[in-house]
């Protein structure tokens, strides 16, 4: 995905949300199945909350 934004939107659809946290869409789907990421409904679409994605990334263990 080569989309560039000056800021991240408050909610994102799956491809953009996966890109936002630097994982593939397949890995993103695995994280959803594990309950690590929660989908929300907006106008009939599944979207993902930027603040929750930021929290997920902030909780990653150090290398």
N, C-alpha and C positions, 0 to 999 in steps of 0.2 A: 504494500500500500504506500503510495507516494504522496498522500494528502498532507498538507502542512497547515497548521492552525497557529495563530498567535496565542490561543488559549485552548484548553480542553473543554468540550461541552459538558454540561452537568450530567447528562445521560448519553449513552452510546449504544449502538447496536453491536452485535457480537464481533464482526471483523475489526471495527475500530477499537473496541474495548480490549480485544486480544493484542492488537498492535500497541495500544496505550501501555499495557503492562509487559510488553516484550515477550509474548509467548505466541505459539501457533494457535490457530483456531481449534485444532484438535486437542491441544493441551488445555485450552480454555474450556472446552466442552468437558474434559475430564475433571477439571476443578469445579465445574457446576455440578457434575454427578456426585462429587465428593462432598458437596454442600459448602464449599469454600467461597463460592460466588453465588449470589442470589439474583435471579432475573426478576424484572418488574414489567408490568404491562403499561404501555403508553400508546393510546390510539390504535390498539390491536397489534402492536409490535412488542417484541421482547427487547427490553433495554437494560443497561447495567449502569449503576450509580457510580459516578466518578469518585465520590468521597469514600465509598466502600472499597473501591479498587485501590485507592491511595492507602487506606488502612491495611489492606492485605499486603501491599508491597512494603509498608513500613514495618510489618511484623516478620518479614523474612529473616532467617538467621544469617549471621555473618559467615563469610567463607572462612 
